[in-house]
Structure formats: C-alpha cells, structure tokens
Amino acid sequence: MSTIAVNAITDANSGNTTTINSVTPNVHNTVGKNLVINGAMQIDQRNATTTALGYTLDRFYLFRSSNHDQHAFSVVQDTDAPDGFSNSLKYTTTTAETTVDADELLYLRQRIEATNLQQLAYGTTSAKKVTLSFWVKSSVTGTFAVSLYQQDGMKNLSKTYTINSANTWEKKTITYIGNTSNAIIDDTGIGIQIDWILSAGSDYTSTDSSSAWTAYGSGESFAYGHGTNAVATTLNATWQLTGVQLEVGESATEFEHRPYGTELLLCQRYYNFYEGDNYSCVYSTSNCFTILDLPAEMRATPTVGYSDRRSGASNYYFSSYNYPRRVQLLSAGITNGYVTDVTLDSEL
Amino acid sequence: MYKLQPNDPIKNEPAKEIVRLSDNAHIPFDEANKDYQEYLEWLAEGNTPEPADG
C-alpha cells in the first residue's frame, strides 16, 4: 500500500482551490452536508394523492391560501426524474384559477428544524451563505421565486430562477447570503423554511427582498420577483421537483445521495405510519394498550391519528409513558382491542 | 372544532390531549406540537371545545 503524505494540495494556478471530480473539497461537502430531508423525493409515507393543502411527500408541504376561487390540484410521487434520480414530486393543476387575485398564494415548502441550523451562525457577523440546488421541470416557462423564510426574526430573502424550456429537466442553483441580524434559536421549532412559489398575487411581490433579509410584515416581500402564475391558471399545468439540496457555502456540490434507510429515519423524526391493525395488550379487566416503538425520537409529542379501532373500544388516548422511545395508546372499555393505520405526526 | 377527552381511566387524571373533530386526530398538550399551537390560537379567538363524553 502506498501513502501520500503532504502538507497541502494546491491548485496548479495558485491558492487552495484544487478540485476532485469538479468538486472543491471543504468541510461542508462531506456526509450530512444536505440540510434538506428527502431531497430525492424517495420517501412517501402518506402514499396519497394530495388534493388539499398539507403534507405531500415526506417533509414537503403544499400551501394554498383559502381564497382561491376555482383552483384545484394534485401532488403525487412520480417516477419521472432526471438521470441519477428515481423519483420526483409532481404537482398538477386539475382546475385552473381564472385570475390570481392580489391576496392569493400557492407554494411548496420544506421547514428545517432550528437545531439543525446552528452551523449557519445567523445573528452574527459570521453568518454563512447557503446554496440551494434542485432539479425542476414544468410545462410552464418563465421566472419563479424561491424564498428563504426565517422564523426567528420573521424575515425572508427571495431569489428567482427561470424555467427556459417547457417539460425539460433543468438544474437550478441559487445562493443566499446569511442573516447577520437574527439568530436561529437553538430549539426544535422552525429554523428556515424554503418556499418554492408556484403562484402569488401582488400582495406578496411588492417589496424587494432579493438582496437583503427583509421583514416579512404582512408578506409583501414573500414572493418578490415571481414572474408567472400560469402554473395555477393553466389546466393540466405541471411542476416537478427533485434533487433538492441546501448546503453551506457559495457553490453547489454534487447531490448527497443518502441510503434509503437513513433518509427514512430522518423523515420519521417528523412522521410515522403503522399500517394495518396494531393489536393491544391487556392492562386490566377493562383497558388495553397498544404500544408502538419509535424508530427515531420524534421532534415533539406527536398528534395521533387512526382510521379505525375495534368495536367497543373507546377513543384511544395518547400516553406519554416511555415517550420518546415509544408511544402507548390506551383504550378503555375493551381488553382485546386494536387500532388501525396509526399515524404519528410531529411535523413543523 | 375540538372536543375534550374524559379522564384517563387508569390514572384517573385529566386527559393530556384534545380531539380534533374534523379528522379525529388526538392532539397532545405539547406546545411544540403544531396542531396544539393551532388549538391554542383557536381558543384565543374565543372558541370553546365540546365537553367530554360521559
């Protein structure tokens, strides 16, 4: 075995910008560099066609203001993806909005937990730049806004990208300056929210937030620069996304492909699904428990949902006993119960 | 709309959750939970949950 022992590897021209396979190694483009979860759109625990505002594929939320007049949509996991990816998130307009009014807004978002963003050093003079890269494909060409929103401080920074060719996968890269004024409080709440604007009325585009972190106010700067609302106003318009990466620094490095199991575990901090009948064990002459192990510690005590329960069982109660390693669902009035298709939701 | 839960039948303590009637979701009293945050906002608007059964 040979060993290379040197003090530094420098670029042939000068400096320390040597590249390996076109990537400049630094402390940030190592394992874990991607601050986005499920960027390759592999995880879809809800496995549903989303037609109302809410979570779609894991960690991605479709927001639509309630004041739309005609608009309807669907969001699904799709196998159409650029080379190197197997899935994308696909949005389709199923009923077109005739006109996007000033106060109407439609966007896809991912919220990143604050405790995972402390490395950005926001609120200090050392606040770091971040670079967002993603693959996008749409039947609509034009200029779209992508906004970063910071919960602590309530500010946003809106940049744009252009879809040049309809129905063609295009890779986009956008760099955002750091926020030197407002720290991201180290907690389990919302740190930064990435917002891909699909349509926005003039109430959300009137204040320039393209070069500085800008007070959110009533949202005037939220979608600044967004240029086309045709995704919402065109029947069967599509918009697809995959390969999403947010990383520290001024350049986009190659997408970090994490193992499926690792990505699923990251998602399970926010949502878990226990398919089928989950049987209970007897606790007393009239009560029983269903115990569900958690693959990952959840962000917060989860909201519990289920599709069905055994006849005679009362509503299941959430019990904090043994949380956060597992949750315990208690049912009164029956000793041999079950609860079906349980969901645990602690999304941001 | 929300509904209160009866006492925990084993511990005989007040339930630590509220039920959202639109989807029957059980929402824990955890201020970090976004559904509970929405419930608190709903209460702050002057609304009142339905009483518990029994």
Interface residues (C-beta under 8 A of the other chain):
Chain A: T188 G189 Y283 S284 S286 N287 R299 A300 T301 P302 T303 V304 G305 Y306 S314 N315 Y316 Y317 F318 S319 S320 L330 A332 D345 S346 E347 L348
Chain B: Q5 D8 P9 I10 A15 K16 E17 V19 D23 N24 A25 H26 I27 P28 D30 A32 N33 K34 D35 Y36
